[in-house]
């Protein structure tokens, strides 16, 4: 377990070292770090709160019932979440290409 922790820490340092090599340690690196971190934090705060406060209780309630309507509701929500995640991933990959 300790070896896994050491490897994990090393893997976390590597991207930071690559950023330092590409951008330096001054203003450009700070601006990149802020621009990269702030949207992620806002997304986690907003989307995570909505997910935990609204969707999880609704899904648990629907899964406890075994009628066709609740099963269909659960299937629609899971499908919507999968499409949202797949669409978000596709958009992130498309940003880095030149066409």
N, CA, C and O atoms as CSV, one atom per row, in Angstrom:
chain,resi,resn,atom,element,x,y,z
A,1,UNK,N,N,0.820,-1.185,0.000
A,1,UNK,CA,C,0.000,0.000,0.000
A,1,UNK,C,C,0.865,1.249,0.000
A,1,UNK,O,O,0.519,2.242,-0.641
A,2,UNK,N,N,1.967,1.212,0.700
A,2,UNK,CA,C,2.869,2.361,0.737
A,2,UNK,C,C,3.473,2.611,-0.638
A,2,UNK,O,O,3.653,3.762,-1.036
A,3,UNK,N,N,3.787,1.545,-1.367
A,3,UNK,CA,C,4.343,1.701,-2.710
A,3,UNK,C,C,3.324,2.357,-3.641
A,3,UNK,O,O,3.683,3.188,-4.475
A,4,UNK,N,N,2.080,1.988,-3.496
A,4,UNK,CA,C,1.030,2.616,-4.305
A,4,UNK,C,C,0.892,4.096,-3.999
A,4,UNK,O,O,0.664,4.898,-4.905
A,5,UNK,N,N,1.026,4.464,-2.741
A,5,UNK,CA,C,0.957,5.871,-2.353
A,5,UNK,C,C,2.115,6.652,-2.955
A,5,UNK,O,O,1.930,7.762,-3.452
A,6,UNK,N,N,3.307,6.073,-2.910
A,6,UNK,CA,C,4.476,6.741,-3.485
A,6,UNK,C,C,4.307,6.933,-4.982
A,6,UNK,O,O,4.608,8.006,-5.506
A,7,UNK,N,N,3.834,5.915,-5.671
A,7,UNK,CA,C,3.612,6.020,-7.116
A,7,UNK,C,C,2.548,7.069,-7.411
A,7,UNK,O,O,2.693,7.846,-8.355
A,8,UNK,N,N,1.488,7.101,-6.624
A,8,UNK,CA,C,0.426,8.084,-6.824
A,8,UNK,C,C,0.948,9.506,-6.650
A,8,UNK,O,O,0.612,10.393,-7.434
A,9,UNK,N,N,1.753,9.720,-5.643
A,9,UNK,CA,C,2.329,11.061,-5.414
A,9,UNK,C,C,3.234,11.449,-6.577
A,9,UNK,O,O,3.222,12.595,-7.027
A,10,UNK,N,N,4.005,10.504,-7.051
A,10,UNK,CA,C,4.877,10.780,-8.196
A,10,UNK,C,C,4.098,11.118,-9.449
A,10,UNK,O,O,4.499,11.986,-10.224
A,11,UNK,N,N,2.988,10.433,-9.647
A,11,UNK,CA,C,2.146,10.718,-10.810
A,11,UNK,C,C,1.498,12.086,-10.714
A,11,UNK,O,O,1.215,12.700,-11.743
A,12,UNK,N,N,1.257,12.577,-9.521
A,12,UNK,CA,C,0.665,13.907,-9.351
A,12,UNK,C,C,1.690,15.008,-9.607
A,12,UNK,O,O,1.326,16.113,-10.009
A,13,UNK,N,N,2.959,14.715,-9.379
A,13,UNK,CA,C,4.003,15.720,-9.558
A,13,UNK,C,C,4.363,15.889,-11.030
A,13,UNK,O,O,4.699,16.994,-11.457
A,14,UNK,N,N,4.300,14.827,-11.803
A,14,UNK,CA,C,4.724,14.869,-13.200
A,14,UNK,C,C,3.993,15.933,-14.024
A,14,UNK,O,O,4.670,16.691,-14.719
A,15,UNK,N,N,2.658,16.044,-13.996
A,15,UNK,CA,C,2.009,17.103,-14.775
A,15,UNK,C,C,2.437,18.503,-14.341
A,15,UNK,O,O,2.556,19.406,-15.169
A,16,UNK,N,N,2.665,18.679,-13.044
A,16,UNK,CA,C,3.110,19.981,-12.560
A,16,UNK,C,C,4.498,20.313,-13.101
A,16,UNK,O,O,4.758,21.458,-13.471
A,17,UNK,N,N,5.380,19.337,-13.149
A,17,UNK,CA,C,6.712,19.565,-13.695
A,17,UNK,C,C,6.658,19.889,-15.180
A,17,UNK,O,O,7.424,20.725,-15.660
A,18,UNK,N,N,5.768,19.241,-15.908
A,18,UNK,CA,C,5.612,19.541,-17.329
A,18,UNK,C,C,5.090,20.957,-17.534
A,18,UNK,O,O,5.524,21.650,-18.454
A,19,UNK,N,N,4.159,21.394,-16.683
A,19,UNK,CA,C,3.676,22.775,-16.778
A,19,UNK,C,C,4.778,23.775,-16.477
A,19,UNK,O,O,4.876,24.807,-17.142
A,20,UNK,N,N,5.595,23.489,-15.498
A,20,UNK,CA,C,6.709,24.386,-15.179
A,20,UNK,C,C,7.677,24.446,-16.355
A,20,UNK,O,O,8.181,25.519,-16.689
A,21,UNK,N,N,7.938,23.314,-16.978
A,21,UNK,CA,C,8.842,23.301,-18.124
A,21,UNK,C,C,8.259,24.074,-19.305
A,21,UNK,O,O,8.998,24.737,-20.033
A,22,UNK,N,N,6.954,23.997,-19.503
A,22,UNK,CA,C,6.334,24.667,-20.649
A,22,UNK,C,C,6.074,26.143,-20.398
A,22,UNK,O,O,6.266,26.960,-21.298
A,23,UNK,N,N,5.643,26.500,-19.197
A,23,UNK,CA,C,5.205,27.873,-18.940
A,23,UNK,C,C,6.149,28.663,-18.046
A,23,UNK,O,O,6.064,29.891,-18.005
A,24,UNK,N,N,7.022,28.012,-17.349
A,24,UNK,CA,C,7.880,28.701,-16.404
A,24,UNK,C,C,7.203,28.771,-15.046
A,24,UNK,O,O,6.134,28.197,-14.838
A,25,UNK,N,N,7.841,29.485,-14.124
A,25,UNK,CA,C,7.316,29.544,-12.760
A,25,UNK,C,C,6.728,30.894,-12.425
A,25,UNK,O,O,6.400,31.136,-11.264
A,26,UNK,N,N,6.581,31.771,-13.373
A,26,UNK,CA,C,6.139,33.123,-13.071
A,26,UNK,C,C,4.690,33.337,-13.479
A,26,UNK,O,O,3.855,32.451,-13.294
A,27,UNK,N,N,4.395,34.467,-14.016
A,27,UNK,CA,C,3.023,34.925,-14.242
A,27,UNK,C,C,2.228,34.012,-15.167
A,27,UNK,O,O,1.056,33.746,-14.900
A,28,UNK,N,N,2.833,33.528,-16.244
A,28,UNK,CA,C,2.091,32.684,-17.180
A,28,UNK,C,C,1.590,31.406,-16.501
A,28,UNK,O,O,0.456,30.980,-16.721
A,29,UNK,N,N,2.427,30.817,-15.693
A,29,UNK,CA,C,2.027,29.594,-14.998
A,29,UNK,C,C,0.911,29.881,-13.994
A,29,UNK,O,O,-0.017,29.085,-13.856
A,30,UNK,N,N,0.995,31.010,-13.294
A,30,UNK,CA,C,-0.058,31.369,-12.337
A,30,UNK,C,C,-1.385,31.618,-13.044
A,30,UNK,O,O,-2.431,31.158,-12.587
A,31,UNK,N,N,-1.341,32.348,-14.161
A,31,UNK,CA,C,-2.578,32.622,-14.892
A,31,UNK,C,C,-3.188,31.331,-15.428
A,31,UNK,O,O,-4.405,31.150,-15.374
A,32,UNK,N,N,-2.350,30.433,-15.943
A,32,UNK,CA,C,-2.856,29.156,-16.447
A,32,UNK,C,C,-3.478,28.344,-15.319
A,32,UNK,O,O,-4.547,27.759,-15.489
A,33,UNK,N,N,-2.823,28.305,-14.186
A,33,UNK,CA,C,-3.323,27.525,-13.061
A,33,UNK,C,C,-4.668,28.062,-12.577
A,33,UNK,O,O,-5.574,27.282,-12.284
A,34,UNK,N,N,-4.804,29.370,-12.493
A,34,UNK,CA,C,-6.073,29.965,-12.066
A,34,UNK,C,C,-7.162,29.690,-13.096
A,34,UNK,O,O,-8.277,29.308,-12.741
A,35,UNK,N,N,-6.835,29.888,-14.381
A,35,UNK,CA,C,-7.825,29.661,-15.435
A,35,UNK,C,C,-8.236,28.198,-15.521
A,35,UNK,O,O,-9.352,27.896,-15.946
A,36,UNK,N,N,-7.371,27.301,-15.131
A,36,UNK,CA,C,-7.680,25.882,-15.175
A,36,UNK,C,C,-8.428,25.426,-13.927
A,36,UNK,O,O,-9.253,24.517,-14.013
A,37,UNK,N,N,-8.166,26.023,-12.782
A,37,UNK,CA,C,-8.719,25.557,-11.521
A,37,UNK,C,C,-10.086,26.139,-11.201
A,37,UNK,O,O,-10.959,25.413,-10.723
A,38,UNK,N,N,-10.298,27.418,-11.447
A,38,UNK,CA,C,-11.541,28.084,-11.044
A,38,UNK,C,C,-12.779,27.458,-11.699
A,38,UNK,O,O,-13.740,27.170,-10.985
A,39,UNK,N,N,-12.807,27.231,-13.019
A,39,UNK,CA,C,-14.006,26.597,-13.592
A,39,UNK,C,C,-14.272,25.206,-13.035
A,39,UNK,O,O,-15.425,24.821,-12.844
A,40,UNK,N,N,-13.210,24.453,-12.774
A,40,UNK,CA,C,-13.400,23.119,-12.192
A,40,UNK,C,C,-14.002,23.202,-10.794
A,40,UNK,O,O,-14.882,22.413,-10.451
A,41,UNK,N,N,-13.537,24.147,-9.989
A,41,UNK,CA,C,-14.093,24.295,-8.643
A,41,UNK,C,C,-15.558,24.717,-8.697
A,41,UNK,O,O,-16.383,24.194,-7.948
A,42,UNK,N,N,-15.883,25.664,-9.580
A,42,UNK,CA,C,-17.275,26.105,-9.697
A,42,UNK,C,C,-18.177,24.968,-10.148
A,42,UNK,O,O,-19.287,24.808,-9.640
A,43,UNK,N,N,-17.702,24.186,-11.095
A,43,UNK,CA,C,-18.495,23.057,-11.573
A,43,UNK,C,C,-18.742,22.057,-10.449
A,43,UNK,O,O,-19.859,21.567,-10.286
A,44,UNK,N,N,-17.711,21.756,-9.680
A,44,UNK,CA,C,-17.870,20.805,-8.578
A,44,UNK,C,C,-18.848,21.340,-7.541
A,44,UNK,O,O,-19.692,20.595,-7.043
A,45,UNK,N,N,-18.744,22.614,-7.215
A,45,UNK,CA,C,-19.638,23.192,-6.210
A,45,UNK,C,C,-21.085,23.219,-6.689
A,45,UNK,O,O,-21.995,22.847,-5.948
A,46,UNK,N,N,-21.297,23.659,-7.924
A,46,UNK,CA,C,-22.668,23.803,-8.420
A,46,UNK,C,C,-23.284,22.477,-8.837
A,46,UNK,O,O,-24.363,22.117,-8.366
A,47,UNK,N,N,-22.611,21.753,-9.711
A,47,UNK,CA,C,-23.167,20.499,-10.218
A,47,UNK,C,C,-23.188,19.427,-9.132
A,47,UNK,O,O,-24.138,18.649,-9.048
A,48,UNK,N,N,-22.154,19.383,-8.306
A,48,UNK,CA,C,-22.111,18.395,-7.239
A,48,UNK,C,C,-23.217,18.603,-6.224
A,48,UNK,O,O,-23.807,17.640,-5.736
A,49,UNK,N,N,-23.503,19.863,-5.903
A,49,UNK,CA,C,-24.581,20.157,-4.964
A,49,UNK,C,C,-25.939,19.768,-5.509
A,49,UNK,O,O,-26.760,19.188,-4.797
A,50,UNK,N,N,-26.176,20.086,-6.768
A,50,UNK,CA,C,-27.452,19.720,-7.398
A,50,UNK,C,C,-27.586,18.205,-7.465
A,50,UNK,O,O,-28.650,17.654,-7.185
A,51,UNK,N,N,-26.515,17.549,-7.834
A,51,UNK,CA,C,-26.551,16.092,-7.960
A,51,UNK,C,C,-26.878,15.432,-6.626
A,51,UNK,O,O,-27.737,14.553,-6.560
A,52,UNK,N,N,-26.203,15.849,-5.575
A,52,UNK,CA,C,-26.423,15.226,-4.267
A,52,UNK,C,C,-27.751,15.618,-3.644
A,52,UNK,O,O,-28.363,14.808,-2.948
A,53,UNK,N,N,-28.209,16.833,-3.875
A,53,UNK,CA,C,-29.426,17.297,-3.217
A,53,UNK,C,C,-30.688,16.870,-3.944
A,53,UNK,O,O,-31.725,16.685,-3.306
A,54,UNK,N,N,-30.634,16.709,-5.250
A,54,UNK,CA,C,-31.848,16.462,-6.026
A,54,UNK,C,C,-31.858,15.077,-6.660
A,54,UNK,O,O,-32.781,14.295,-6.428
A,55,UNK,N,N,-30.855,14.772,-7.447
A,55,UNK,CA,C,-30.909,13.546,-8.245
A,55,UNK,C,C,-30.761,12.278,-7.417
A,55,UNK,O,O,-31.489,11.313,-7.649
A,56,UNK,N,N,-29.858,12.254,-6.477
A,56,UNK,CA,C,-29.637,11.028,-5.709
A,56,UNK,C,C,-30.885,10.627,-4.930
A,56,UNK,O,O,-31.281,9.465,-5.009
A,57,UNK,N,N,-31.536,11.536,-4.173
A,57,UNK,CA,C,-32.749,11.115,-3.475
A,57,UNK,C,C,-33.868,10.660,-4.423
A,57,UNK,O,O,-34.595,9.713,-4.121
A,58,UNK,N,N,-34.000,11.334,-5.558
A,58,UNK,CA,C,-35.023,10.937,-6.526
A,58,UNK,C,C,-34.744,9.550,-7.094
A,58,UNK,O,O,-35.657,8.737,-7.236
A,59,UNK,N,N,-33.493,9.283,-7.413
A,59,UNK,CA,C,-33.147,7.971,-7.954
A,59,UNK,C,C,-33.335,6.867,-6.912
A,59,UNK,O,O,-33.820,5.783,-7.238
A,60,UNK,N,N,-32.961,7.132,-5.684
A,60,UNK,CA,C,-33.142,6.120,-4.639
A,60,UNK,C,C,-34.620,5.832,-4.434
A,60,UNK,O,O,-35.022,4.676,-4.300
A,61,UNK,N,N,-35.422,6.877,-4.411
A,61,UNK,CA,C,-36.865,6.700,-4.243
A,61,UNK,C,C,-37.454,5.912,-5.412
A,61,UNK,O,O,-38.292,5.032,-5.216
A,62,UNK,N,N,-37.012,6.231,-6.625
A,62,UNK,CA,C,-37.540,5.531,-7.802
A,62,UNK,C,C,-37.058,4.088,-7.855
A,62,UNK,O,O,-37.793,3.208,-8.303
A,63,UNK,N,N,-35.843,3.834,-7.409
A,63,UNK,CA,C,-35.327,2.467,-7.462
A,63,UNK,C,C,-35.972,1.571,-6.417
A,63,UNK,O,O,-36.033,0.356,-6.605
A,64,UNK,N,N,-36.451,2.141,-5.325
A,64,UNK,CA,C,-37.118,1.333,-4.299
A,64,UNK,C,C,-38.471,0.825,-4.784
A,64,UNK,O,O,-38.908,-0.264,-4.412
A,65,UNK,N,N,-39.117,1.614,-5.604
A,65,UNK,CA,C,-40.388,1.185,-6.184
A,65,UNK,C,C,-40.083,0.341,-7.418
A,65,UNK,O,O,-39.101,0.589,-8.118
A,66,UNK,N,N,-40.902,-0.626,-7.675
A,66,UNK,CA,C,-40.615,-1.532,-8.786
A,66,UNK,C,C,-41.625,-1.428,-9.914
A,66,UNK,O,O,-41.744,-2.355,-10.716
A,67,UNK,N,N,-42.354,-0.325,-9.998
A,67,UNK,CA,C,-43.317,-0.194,-11.082
A,67,UNK,C,C,-42.601,0.207,-12.360
A,67,UNK,O,O,-41.447,0.633,-12.333
A,68,UNK,N,N,-43.285,0.070,-13.456
A,68,UNK,CA,C,-42.711,0.380,-14.758
A,68,UNK,C,C,-42.385,1.862,-14.892
A,68,UNK,O,O,-41.377,2.214,-15.505
A,69,UNK,N,N,-43.210,2.732,-14.336
A,69,UNK,CA,C,-42.972,4.171,-14.450
A,69,UNK,C,C,-41.683,4.584,-13.735
A,69,UNK,O,O,-40.913,5.385,-14.266
A,70,UNK,N,N,-41.445,4.049,-12.546
A,70,UNK,CA,C,-40.228,4.404,-11.826
A,70,UNK,C,C,-38.997,3.811,-12.491
A,70,UNK,O,O,-37.941,4.444,-12.511
A,71,UNK,N,N,-39.115,2.614,-13.033
A,71,UNK,CA,C,-37.991,2.020,-13.759
A,71,UNK,C,C,-37.662,2.846,-14.997
A,71,UNK,O,O,-36.491,3.069,-15.302
A,72,UNK,N,N,-38.677,3.294,-15.702
A,72,UNK,CA,C,-38.455,4.137,-16.877
A,72,UNK,C,C,-37.821,5.468,-16.485
A,72,UNK,O,O,-36.941,5.970,-17.184
A,73,UNK,N,N,-38.269,6.042,-15.363
A,73,UNK,CA,C,-37.695,7.298,-14.866
A,73,UNK,C,C,-36.213,7.120,-14.561
A,73,UNK,O,O,-35.390,7.945,-14.957
A,74,UNK,N,N,-35.875,6.045,-13.858
A,74,UNK,CA,C,-34.478,5.779,-13.521
A,74,UNK,C,C,-33.654,5.593,-14.789
A,74,UNK,O,O,-32.545,6.119,-14.885
A,75,UNK,N,N,-34.173,4.861,-15.749
A,75,UNK,CA,C,-33.451,4.646,-17.002
A,75,UNK,C,C,-33.221,5.956,-17.749
A,75,UNK,O,O,-32.151,6.164,-18.320
A,76,UNK,N,N,-34.220,6.843,-17.748
A,76,UNK,CA,C,-34.065,8.137,-18.434
A,76,UNK,C,C,-32.999,8.984,-17.758
A,76,UNK,O,O,-32.184,9.608,-18.437
A,77,UNK,N,N,-32.993,9.014,-16.435
A,77,UNK,CA,C,-32.009,9.823,-15.715
A,77,UNK,C,C,-30.601,9.289,-15.942
A,77,UNK,O,O,-29.678,10.068,-16.180
A,78,UNK,N,N,-30.423,7.982,-15.873
A,78,UNK,CA,C,-29.098,7.397,-16.081
A,78,UNK,C,C,-28.634,7.623,-17.510
A,78,UNK,O,O,-27.459,7.912,-17.735
A,79,UNK,N,N,-29.536,7.496,-18.485
A,79,UNK,CA,C,-29.181,7.752,-19.875
A,79,UNK,C,C,-28.803,9.208,-20.082
A,79,UNK,O,O,-27.825,9.497,-20.772
A,80,UNK,N,N,-29.555,10.128,-19.501
A,80,UNK,CA,C,-29.240,11.550,-19.603
A,80,UNK,C,C,-27.873,11.852,-19.001
A,80,UNK,O,O,-27.097,12.609,-19.585
A,81,UNK,N,N,-27.570,11.276,-17.848
A,81,UNK,CA,C,-26.267,11.487,-17.210
A,81,UNK,C,C,-25.144,10.934,-18.087
A,81,UNK,O,O,-24.102,11.573,-18.231
A,82,UNK,N,N,-25.346,9.758,-18.671
A,82,UNK,CA,C,-24.321,9.176,-19.541
A,82,UNK,C,C,-24.091,10.032,-20.777
A,82,UNK,O,O,-22.950,10.237,-21.190
A,83,UNK,N,N,-25.175,10.534,-21.371
A,83,UNK,CA,C,-25.024,11.411,-22.537
A,83,UNK,C,C,-24.324,12.709,-22.169
A,83,UNK,O,O,-23.493,13.204,-22.930
A,84,UNK,N,N,-24.652,13.259,-21.018
A,84,UNK,CA,C,-24.008,14.489,-20.556
A,84,UNK,C,C,-22.515,14.275,-20.359
A,84,UNK,O,O,-21.704,15.094,-20.791
A,85,UNK,N,N,-22.153,13.178,-19.710
A,85,UNK,CA,C,-20.740,12.899,-19.477
A,85,UNK,C,C,-20.004,12.604,-20.774
A,85,UNK,O,O,-18.870,13.049,-20.950
A,86,UNK,N,N,-20.620,11.871,-21.679
A,86,UNK,CA,C,-19.988,11.572,-22.960
A,86,UNK,C,C,-19.832,12.837,-23.798
A,86,UNK,O,O,-18.810,13.014,-24.461
A,87,UNK,N,N,-20.825,13.712,-23.777
A,87,UNK,CA,C,-20.743,14.968,-24.518
A,87,UNK,C,C,-19.695,15.885,-23.950
A,87,UNK,O,O,-18.986,16.552,-24.704
A,88,UNK,N,N,-19.578,15.939,-22.631
A,88,UNK,CA,C,-18.563,16.774,-21.997
A,88,UNK,C,C,-17.166,16.283,-22.313
A,88,UNK,O,O,-16.258,17.090,-22.510
A,89,UNK,N,N,-16.977,14.972,-22.363
A,89,UNK,CA,C,-15.681,14.405,-22.670
A,89,UNK,C,C,-15.310,14.678,-24.121
A,89,UNK,O,O,-14.161,15.005,-24.416
A,90,UNK,N,N,-16.260,14.548,-25.015
A,90,UNK,CA,C,-15.999,14.782,-26.431
A,90,UNK,C,C,-15.626,16.236,-26.669
A,90,UNK,O,O,-14.743,16.520,-27.479
A,91,UNK,N,N,-16.281,17.160,-25.979
A,91,UNK,CA,C,-15.978,18.573,-26.137
A,91,UNK,C,C,-14.601,18.918,-25.617
A,91,UNK,O,O,-13.924,19.766,-26.198
A,92,UNK,N,N,-14.163,18.282,-24.534
A,92,UNK,CA,C,-12.852,18.570,-23.974
A,92,UNK,C,C,-11.754,18.093,-24.909
A,92,UNK,O,O,-10.718,18.746,-25.033
A,93,UNK,N,N,-11.970,16.960,-25.569
A,93,UNK,CA,C,-10.965,16.453,-26.494
A,93,UNK,C,C,-10.900,17.275,-27.768
A,93,UNK,O,O,-9.839,17.374,-28.383
A,94,UNK,N,N,-12.004,17.860,-28.171
A,94,UNK,CA,C,-12.029,18.614,-29.421
A,94,UNK,C,C,-11.314,19.943,-29.298
A,94,UNK,O,O,-10.881,20.494,-30.310
A,95,UNK,N,N,-11.174,20.485,-28.083
A,95,UNK,CA,C,-10.536,21.785,-27.912
A,95,UNK,C,C,-9.066,21.767,-28.286
A,95,UNK,O,O,-8.536,22.774,-28.754
A,96,UNK,N,N,-8.407,20.652,-28.090
A,96,UNK,CA,C,-6.978,20.604,-28.323
A,96,UNK,C,C,-6.570,20.332,-29.760
A,96,UNK,O,O,-5.380,20.368,-30.073
A,97,UNK,N,N,-7.513,20.064,-30.635
A,97,UNK,CA,C,-7.159,19.748,-32.022
A,97,UNK,C,C,-7.249,20.976,-32.896
A,97,UNK,O,O,-8.009,21.904,-32.620
A,98,UNK,N,N,-6.450,20.970,-33.970
A,98,UNK,CA,C,-6.451,22.101,-34.894
A,98,UNK,C,C,-7.386,21.891,-36.071
A,98,UNK,O,O,-7.473,22.755,-36.944
A,99,UNK,N,N,-8.071,20.793,-36.118
A,99,UNK,CA,C,-9.078,20.636,-37.123
A,99,UNK,C,C,-8.813,19.623,-38.107
A,99,UNK,O,O,-9.621,19.414,-39.012
